[in-house]
Amino acid sequence: MAFQSVVRAILPRLRVSPSNFSPVQIRLLSTSQVNCSGGPSFKHILNHNDLSDDTKKQIESEVRDTLKDWLPYGWNETDKYDDIYKYKVGTFIMTVIVTFGFAYQMWYRPRGLENEWARREAFLELERRRLLGLPLVDPNLIPPERVKLPSKEELGPDYKIII
């Protein structure tokens, strides 16, 4: 009853209605370390077979020794080594995906900031050329002697030149 009164006192501060919880659900809430570190239970396996009591006790003690100090990561509730393996592989893969995904996004992101710089630089260059009396776009930006165009004979009589 004391636990329920504490929960009912805390829930309004969290903006959670206590009417959402039944007494059974509140009773199942637990913060004790015993419930968290008990590990998986195999009692249902021992109840549904024809083993003697001594064998059941021996199996229980072996399982308890194997699973002591093991909190399941949630990948496999019954196999300790498979659970740890899947946790490590999953964590590694997710870390790699997140790290390289972030690096990929940063490397190939659209360059929005550089557009503003290029536009501002273009206006400054246009203003400089206007003040100096130069044409706004230099027709000889590339020297004509460096431009090699094919002759009209090489292009053929059917080739249309559009200027």
Phi and psi in degrees as a GROMACS rama.xvg file:
@    title "Ramachandran Plot"
@    xaxis  label "Phi"
@    yaxis  label "Psi"
@TYPE xy
-65.5435  -37.986  ALA-2
-64.2511  -41.5504  PHE-3
-64.0644  -39.7602  GLN-4
-67.4052  -36.2767  SER-5
-65.5695  -44.5454  VAL-6
-62.3808  -43.5326  VAL-7
-67.4506  -25.7402  ARG-8
-78.5854  -31.8209  ALA-9
-84.1554  -36.0797  ILE-10
-57.8493  -40.0549  LEU-11
-63.0848  -31.5562  PRO-12
-68.6288  -29.5632  ARG-13
-87.2775  0.703288  LEU-14
59.6992  38.7052  ARG-15
-116.702  131.078  VAL-16
-78.5136  129.127  SER-17
-67.5794  -14.9026  PRO-18
-71.5066  -13.8214  SER-19
-74.1216  -19.2644  ASN-20
-106.889  133.418  PHE-21
-88.4921  163.025  SER-22
-59.4917  -30.6808  PRO-23
-67.3732  -42.9234  VAL-24
-65.0998  -39.6339  GLN-25
-66.7204  -37.6264  ILE-26
-64.8553  -30.7285  ARG-27
-78.618  -14.0829  LEU-28
-67.6773  133.641  LEU-29
-147.788  141.415  SER-30
-118.918  7.2349  THR-31
-74.5041  145.782  SER-32
-69.8995  -24.3474  GLN-33
-64.2467  -44.0702  VAL-34
-70.1521  -30.362  ASN-35
-79.6073  -34.6171  CYS-36
-103.051  12.3303  SER-37
-70.2971  -20.4037  GLY-38
76.4688  178.82  GLY-39
-70.8205  152.544  PRO-40
-105.646  133.595  SER-41
-113.478  18.9687  PHE-42
-65.204  -30.0514  LYS-43
-65.4075  -28.4675  HIS-44
-72.0122  -41.2304  ILE-45
-71.9719  -25.8677  LEU-46
-77.9605  -21.2018  ASN-47
-109.59  46.0406  HIS-48
-152.337  178.962  ASN-49
-105.501  35.5336  ASP-50
-83.1015  153.259  LEU-51
-75.9753  164.556  SER-52
-64.5712  -36.9273  ASP-53
-63.7913  -41.9714  ASP-54
-65.7668  -39.7759  THR-55
-63.1987  -41.5365  LYS-56
-66.4297  -39.6718  LYS-57
-63.8738  -43.4132  GLN-58
-64.2287  -42.9895  ILE-59
-60.8533  -43.6566  GLU-60
-66.2151  -38.6125  SER-61
-65.9344  -41.8601  GLU-62
-66.0176  -41.9628  VAL-63
-62.7658  -40.9637  ARG-64
-66.654  -38.4386  ASP-65
-68.3095  -37.9755  THR-66
-99.2211  4.19834  LEU-67
-67.7889  148.041  LYS-68
59.2912  34.5834  ASP-69
-123.786  118.49  TRP-70
-102.629  117.73  LEU-71
-61.1161  138.534  PRO-72
-81.266  -11.6237  TYR-73
103.447  -0.513764  GLY-74
-85.0831  -37.5346  TRP-75
-148.13  117.279  ASN-76
-79.821  -13.3163  GLU-77
-115.536  -24.1752  THR-78
-113.068  112.749  ASP-79
-62.8022  -47.6522  LYS-80
-71.5727  -36.9215  TYR-81
-67.0858  -38.3054  ASP-82
-62.8346  -47.3527  ASP-83
-66.0001  -41.0859  ILE-84
-62.6545  -48.3755  TYR-85
-65.606  -34.5639  LYS-86
-63.924  -46.4805  TYR-87
-66.6978  -43.4531  LYS-88
-65.33  -45.5513  VAL-89
-62.2554  -42.192  GLY-90
-65.0587  -42.589  THR-91
-62.352  -47.3528  PHE-92
-64.1062  -44.2599  ILE-93
-65.5752  -36.6385  MET-94
-63.9345  -43.7588  THR-95
-64.6258  -44.6306  VAL-96
-62.3455  -43.9872  ILE-97
-66.6866  -44.8543  VAL-98
-64.1892  -51.5465  THR-99
-72.9064  -30.2484  PHE-100
-63.2701  -42.9422  GLY-101
-65.4437  -43.5933  PHE-102
-63.0673  -40.8131  ALA-103
-62.5085  -44.2526  TYR-104
-61.9829  -41.8174  GLN-105
-70.842  -35.1402  MET-106
-73.6222  -42.2669  TRP-107
-104.908  20.6983  TYR-108
-70.6505  155.421  ARG-109
-67.5462  140.202  PRO-110
-88.9304  79.9187  ARG-111
-75.0461  -36.8865  GLY-112
-70.2088  -32.3289  LEU-113
-71.5864  -26.2787  GLU-114
-61.7718  -43.0446  ASN-115
-63.5368  -40.5427  GLU-116
-64.1639  -44.2609  TRP-117
-64.6502  -41.221  ALA-118
-64.0559  -45.2671  ARG-119
-62.4619  -41.0938  ARG-120
-65.4414  -37.8064  GLU-121
-64.6209  -43.0503  ALA-122
-64.3742  -39.1679  PHE-123
-63.9199  -41.3017  LEU-124
-65.8686  -41.3283  GLU-125
-61.763  -43.1946  LEU-126
-64.9314  -39.88  GLU-127
-62.4659  -44.7838  ARG-128
-67.4872  -35.7252  ARG-129
-66.0614  -42.6997  ARG-130
-66.0486  -32.5082  LEU-131
-83.6719  -6.09656  LEU-132
77.8327  17.2348  GLY-133
-85.9627  157.967  LEU-134
-64.1589  147.901  PRO-135
-63.6653  -36.964  LEU-136
-119.663  121.58  VAL-137
-74.4366  120.572  ASP-138
-69.3197  -20.3418  PRO-139
-106.946  40.0983  ASN-140
-59.9526  -41.1724  LEU-141
-108.159  125.008  ILE-142
-58.2531  137.469  PRO-143
-60.787  -28.3961  PRO-144
-70.5821  -18.9606  GLU-145
-86.9516  -18.0995  ARG-146
-85.3356  120.575  VAL-147
-111.44  111.379  LYS-148
-109.087  148.019  LEU-149
-73.1398  152.325  PRO-150
-75.1653  168.075  SER-151
-65.1119  -31.2267  LYS-152
-67.7081  -37.7887  GLU-153
-68.8747  -32.0622  GLU-154
-74.7057  -31.8673  LEU-155
99.6286  162.351  GLY-156
-74.587  -22.9157  PRO-157
-87.5815  -5.63546  ASP-158
-81.9595  124.937  TYR-159
-95.6788  129.169  LYS-160
-98.7704  120.638  ILE-161
-108.614  122.343  ILE-162
